[in-house]
Amino acid sequence: MPTTRLAIIGAGISGLTLAHKLQDKFNVTLFEKADRPGGRVTSKVIGGVDFDYGAQFFTAKTSAFQSFVDEMQAKGVVGIWNGHFIEFDHTDICSERDWDESYPHYVGTPNMSAIGNWLAEPLTIHYETTITELKKTASGWQLLQDDTELGAYDWVVLTMPPPQVSQLLAAEHTFQTTLSAITMQACFALRVAPKNEQDLGFNAALIRNHDISWISKNSSKPERSEIPSIVVHATNAWADAHLNEDLQYVENHMLTCLADITQIAADNIAYRDVKRWVYANAPKQSGNPFLVDKTDQIAVCGDGLIKGRIESAYISASKLAQYLSA
Ligand SMILES: Cc1cc2nc3c(=O)[nH]c(=O)nc-3n(C[C@H](O)[C@H](O)[C@H](O)COP(=O)(O)OP(=O)(O)OC[C@H]3O[C@@H](n4cnc5c(N)ncnc54)[C@H](O)[C@@H]3O)c2cc1C
C-alpha cells in the first residue's frame, strides 16, 4: 500500500485520470464539490428523457488517448455516434456529411456520465466536498471545507478550471501568472424535449454567425432512450456577454434561435430548461500541459492548460502522472 498521501481536487476527467494513473504509487483521495463524478462530461435524465448537456462527443487525435478510448469502448462505456452532420452559416447550410468509423465521433453510453462513473468506480472520492482553503502545515497540505479540516496530504493536485484554481492559491503564488493568462469562456446549454419525433435533417449541427453554435439530436446517439431530446449550445461569445442574464431570457432567446434553424415551434415542446456553464471552454494554450512545484509538492492539471477538450483533460493529467511517477 503506497504511503505518500495525494489529494486531488476535482473528479472531472483530469482528476479521475490522474487518480487512475497514480493509484499504485500514491495513496490517492479525491475531493469533488458535486454529488457525482465527470465534471463537465455529464448528463441528466429528466422525466425519462436523456440530455448530455456538457461535452457532446469527442474524437481521438493522439495514440495515447485513442488507447484509452479503445479500452472504454471494449468495456461498453463509449460508443461511436455515426451522426449526419451539417454546418450552417447563420441559417444557410454550407456543408453536410455523415460521420463514420473512418474518423469516429465517440460518446459515452448510455450517456456521457458513463465515462466519469466508470472511471470513478475503484477510487476514493469525497463528494459534495468543496475545498475552500489549502494550508501548508508541518504535516503537509491541510485541506479545508470552510472551517472543517479534511486531513493532511503530502501532495495536492488541483484539476478545476484555472480561475477556480487561482482562487485557492495565494495571490503571489508562482502559478498565478500562467493561470491568469487563461481566459475561460462561458456557455449555456438549452435542453429541449419536443412533444413528438422531429426530423431536423441532421443529428448534429455546427452553426456559425448566430448566437447558438451547436444543436444535437441527443436521442440519436447510441443507446439513448427513444424519447426525442435536443441539446443546444450558445456561442461562447454570446454566453460571455449574457452570463448574468435571467435564465428565462436566455431560454427564450435560445428557443428563438433554435426555431430559426429547425422550425421547432414553442407549442411543440414538452419540456425545456437551460443550464449555465460559467467555465465551459478554454482556448488553445501553448505552454506546459501541467504546472508543478516539486518543493511545495503542489501541481495543477486539466483541459485549461491545453484546450477545452476531453482529450486535453486526459493528456494533461497523463503527462502530470508520468512526471510524478518518475
Ligand atoms: C457546454 C460544454 C460543451 C463541451 N463540449 C465538448 C465536446 O463536445 N467535446 C469535448 O471534447 N469537450 C467538450 N467540452 C469540454 C470538456 O467537457 C472539458 O474539456 C473536460 O470535461 C474538462 O475536464 P477537467 O477534468 O479538466 O475539468 P472539469 O470537468 O471542470 O472538472 C473539474 C472538477 O472540479 C470540481 N471542482 C471545482 N472546484 C472545486 C472545489 N473547490 N472543490 C472540489 N471540487 C471542485 C468540479 O465540480 C469538477 O467536477 C465541453 C464543455 C462544456 C461545458
The ligand as an SDF file (V2000), in Angstrom:
LIG
                    3D

 53 58  0  0  0  0  0  0  0  0999 V2000
  -21.1370   23.0210  -22.6760 C   0  0  0  0  0  0  0  0  0  0  0  0
  -19.8500   22.2840  -22.9010 C   0  0  0  0  0  0  0  0  0  0  0  0
  -19.6330   21.6230  -24.1070 C   0  0  0  0  0  0  0  0  0  0  0  0
  -18.4520   20.9220  -24.3270 C   0  0  0  0  0  0  0  0  0  0  0  0
  -18.3080   20.2090  -25.4760 N   0  0  0  0  0  0  0  0  0  0  0  0
  -17.2290   19.4100  -25.6260 C   0  0  0  0  0  0  0  0  0  0  0  0
  -17.1620   18.4940  -26.7070 C   0  0  0  0  0  0  0  0  0  0  0  0
  -18.1070   18.3660  -27.4960 O   0  0  0  0  0  0  0  0  0  0  0  0
  -16.0400   17.7290  -26.8240 N   0  0  0  0  0  0  0  0  0  0  0  0
  -15.0050   17.8010  -25.9320 C   0  0  0  0  0  0  0  0  0  0  0  0
  -14.0140   17.0760  -26.0740 O   0  0  0  0  0  0  0  0  0  0  0  0
  -15.0620   18.6490  -24.8770 N   0  0  0  0  0  0  0  0  0  0  0  0
  -16.1510   19.4350  -24.7030 C   0  0  0  0  0  0  0  0  0  0  0  0
  -16.2480   20.2460  -23.6140 N   0  0  0  0  0  0  0  0  0  0  0  0
  -15.0760   20.3970  -22.7330 C   0  0  0  0  0  0  0  0  0  0  0  0
  -14.8790   19.1930  -21.8050 C   0  0  0  0  0  0  0  0  0  0  0  0
  -16.0610   18.9450  -21.1060 O   0  0  0  0  0  0  0  0  0  0  0  0
  -13.7260   19.5370  -20.8630 C   0  0  0  0  0  0  0  0  0  0  0  0
  -12.5700   19.7730  -21.6490 O   0  0  0  0  0  0  0  0  0  0  0  0
  -13.3620   18.4460  -19.8620 C   0  0  0  0  0  0  0  0  0  0  0  0
  -14.5050   17.8250  -19.3610 O   0  0  0  0  0  0  0  0  0  0  0  0
  -12.5410   19.0800  -18.7450 C   0  0  0  0  0  0  0  0  0  0  0  0
  -12.2690   18.1340  -17.7350 O   0  0  0  0  0  0  0  0  0  0  0  0
  -11.4610   18.5740  -16.4430 P   0  0  0  0  0  0  0  0  0  0  0  0
  -11.3950   17.4020  -15.5430 O   0  0  0  0  0  0  0  0  0  0  0  0
  -10.1810   19.2050  -16.8430 O   0  0  0  0  0  0  0  0  0  0  0  0
  -12.3360   19.7450  -15.7760 O   0  0  0  0  0  0  0  0  0  0  0  0
  -13.7920   19.6630  -15.1240 P   0  0  0  0  0  0  0  0  0  0  0  0
  -14.6480   18.7240  -15.8680 O   0  0  0  0  0  0  0  0  0  0  0  0
  -14.2610   21.0680  -14.9920 O   0  0  0  0  0  0  0  0  0  0  0  0
  -13.5390   19.0370  -13.6810 O   0  0  0  0  0  0  0  0  0  0  0  0
  -13.2090   19.8210  -12.5580 C   0  0  0  0  0  0  0  0  0  0  0  0
  -13.9800   19.2820  -11.3560 C   0  0  0  0  0  0  0  0  0  0  0  0
  -13.5860   20.0290  -10.2030 O   0  0  0  0  0  0  0  0  0  0  0  0
  -14.7250   20.2170   -9.3750 C   0  0  0  0  0  0  0  0  0  0  0  0
  -14.4310   21.3620   -8.5120 N   0  0  0  0  0  0  0  0  0  0  0  0
  -14.3170   22.6730   -8.8620 C   0  0  0  0  0  0  0  0  0  0  0  0
  -13.9710   23.4140   -7.7960 N   0  0  0  0  0  0  0  0  0  0  0  0
  -13.8680   22.5560   -6.7440 C   0  0  0  0  0  0  0  0  0  0  0  0
  -13.5370   22.7270   -5.3720 C   0  0  0  0  0  0  0  0  0  0  0  0
  -13.2120   23.9270   -4.8620 N   0  0  0  0  0  0  0  0  0  0  0  0
  -13.5380   21.6290   -4.5680 N   0  0  0  0  0  0  0  0  0  0  0  0
  -13.8490   20.4010   -5.0740 C   0  0  0  0  0  0  0  0  0  0  0  0
  -14.1590   20.1840   -6.3760 N   0  0  0  0  0  0  0  0  0  0  0  0
  -14.1610   21.2520   -7.1960 C   0  0  0  0  0  0  0  0  0  0  0  0
  -15.8510   20.4480  -10.3750 C   0  0  0  0  0  0  0  0  0  0  0  0
  -17.1180   20.1970   -9.7900 O   0  0  0  0  0  0  0  0  0  0  0  0
  -15.4960   19.4530  -11.4750 C   0  0  0  0  0  0  0  0  0  0  0  0
  -16.1230   18.2080  -11.2700 O   0  0  0  0  0  0  0  0  0  0  0  0
  -17.4350   20.9280  -23.3380 C   0  0  0  0  0  0  0  0  0  0  0  0
  -17.6640   21.5740  -22.1220 C   0  0  0  0  0  0  0  0  0  0  0  0
  -18.8660   22.2370  -21.8980 C   0  0  0  0  0  0  0  0  0  0  0  0
  -19.1210   22.8780  -20.5640 C   0  0  0  0  0  0  0  0  0  0  0  0
  1  2  1  0
  2  3  1  0
  2 52  2  0
  3  4  2  0
  4  5  1  0
  4 50  1  0
  5  6  2  0
  6  7  1  0
  6 13  1  0
  7  8  2  0
  7  9  1  0
  9 10  1  0
 10 11  2  0
 10 12  1  0
 12 13  2  0
 13 14  1  0
 14 15  1  0
 14 50  1  0
 15 16  1  0
 16 17  1  0
 16 18  1  0
 18 19  1  0
 18 20  1  0
 20 21  1  0
 20 22  1  0
 22 23  1  0
 23 24  1  0
 24 25  2  0
 24 26  1  0
 24 27  1  0
 27 28  1  0
 28 29  2  0
 28 30  1  0
 28 31  1  0
 31 32  1  0
 32 33  1  0
 33 34  1  0
 33 48  1  0
 34 35  1  0
 35 36  1  0
 35 46  1  0
 36 37  1  0
 36 45  1  0
 37 38  2  0
 38 39  1  0
 39 40  1  0
 39 45  2  0
 40 41  1  0
 40 42  2  0
 42 43  1  0
 43 44  2  0
 44 45  1  0
 46 47  1  0
 46 48  1  0
 48 49  1  0
 50 51  2  0
 51 52  1  0
 52 53  1  0
M  END
$$$$
